[in-house]
């Protein structure tokens, strides 16, 4: 996905798709059936008539995103989800954590959330599950500052 030019909102009414950019960050408008908490990553999948934001599950292709800014998205409502750009204090999964230095890969860990390993750079071992990079050093942390790459990914 390459979005250039000034900040904008792009809407396709026939498929109920809305996308916007704010500086380096890209957002999709998605329906949150069960809601989404601030800084908690979710899967964002095509639902036939728009994007749906849901909890992580194994064996799915999706964007990984977080609610825009410091907001939560209520259950059964539409919200903006950031899929690309810098995000602070992103939550790891309930059984995963972030460990590594600046530039280490952030992985979509199937049904368990996001994680990072101190031994993996995003270009060293290409994988469909690499969804971002660390922006600061972390060690067994439940949160991290990351840069989401906006790739369509599947859990690894």
N, C-alpha and C positions, 0 to 999 in steps of 0.2 A: 504494500500500500504506500503510495507516494502522494502526499498532499502538499501543494505549493501555493504561494501567493499569500494574500492577507487572510486574517481570521474570517471564518464564514460558517454558515450552516447550509448543508446540502440536504434536501428532502426529496424523496420519491413517494408521492402519495399513493400510487398504485400498489406498492408493497409495504407501506407504512415504515419506511426506513428514513432515519434522520441521523446525520453525522455532523460533527462540528470540530473546529480546530481552535485552539487558543495557544499561540506560540508553538512550542514543540510538542504540545499535548494534543491527542486525538481522542474524541469521545463518540460513543454510539448511544442512541436512545434505545432502551430495552425495557421490556415488561418484567417486573420482579414478582413472580407468583408468590414466593415465600418471603420476600423482602431481602434486603442486604444492609448489613451494618457498615458504618464508617470504617474504611481501611481493610475490610475483609474482602479478599479476592473471590470472584465468582466466575463460573463458566458463562460465556455469552454465545449462544447458538442461534442459528437461523431457525425460526419456528413456522415458516410457511407464509405468515402474514406480518412478519417483523421479527426482531431479535428478542430472545428470552434470556434472562439472567437467572441462573440456578446454582445450587450448591455443587461442588466438585463431585464428579463421578468418574469411574474408570471407563476406558474404551470409548471416549468421545472426542470428536474434533470440535474445537471452539477457539474463540478469543478468550484471553484471560483479562479481566478488568476489575476495577474497584469503583465504588460510587464516587461521583465527582466531588472534589474538594473535601470538606469535613462534614459531608452530609451522609445520612442514611436514606435508603429508599424503602418506603413502607410496603408491606405485603399487598399484592394485588394492585400495584400502581406502576406507572411509567417513571423512569428516571434516566439520568445521564451517567454513563460508565466510562471511565478512562481506560483505553486499551493501549495507548502509546504515550511515552514521555515519562518524566521524573515523578515519582510518588514517594512520599515520606511515610514511615511507620507502617508499612504493609504487614499484615499478620501472616505468619506461617500457618501451617495446618495444625490440627490438634495433636498429631503424632510426629510432626516434622519440625525442623528448625533451620535457621540460616547460619552458616559458618563460611567465612571466606574474606577475601580482600576486594578492593575496588576492581571491577572488571570480571570477577568470577560469575559463572552462569547461575541464573535463577531458573529452576525447573518446575514444570507442572507435574507434581508427583501423584498422578492418577487420582484416585478417590480420596487422597489425604490432604491436599492443599499445595502450597508452594514450599520449596526448600532450596538450599544452596550448599555446595560442597567446596571446601577450600582447595580442591585439586582440579577443578574443571573450569577452564575458560570457554566462553561461548563458541569460539572458532576451533578449539582443539578437538572436539569430538561432536561433530554436527548431529543433532537429534531433533526430531519434530517436537520434543517436549521443552526445548529451551525457549522461555518466554521473556527473559530479561537479563539484566546484569546488576550486580551489587554496585551501589554508589558510595559505600563506606565499609570499613572493616567491621565484621561482626563475628562473635564466637558463641555458638549454641544459643542464639537469640531467638525469641518468639516474634520479633519484629525487625524490619530492615528498611533502609532507604534504597529503593531500586529504580531502575529505568526499564519500563515495559517496552518491548520492541514491536508490539502490534502484529505479531505473527499468528496465523491460524495453526493451532497446535493440538497435539494429543498427549495424554499422560504417558510418562515413562517410568 
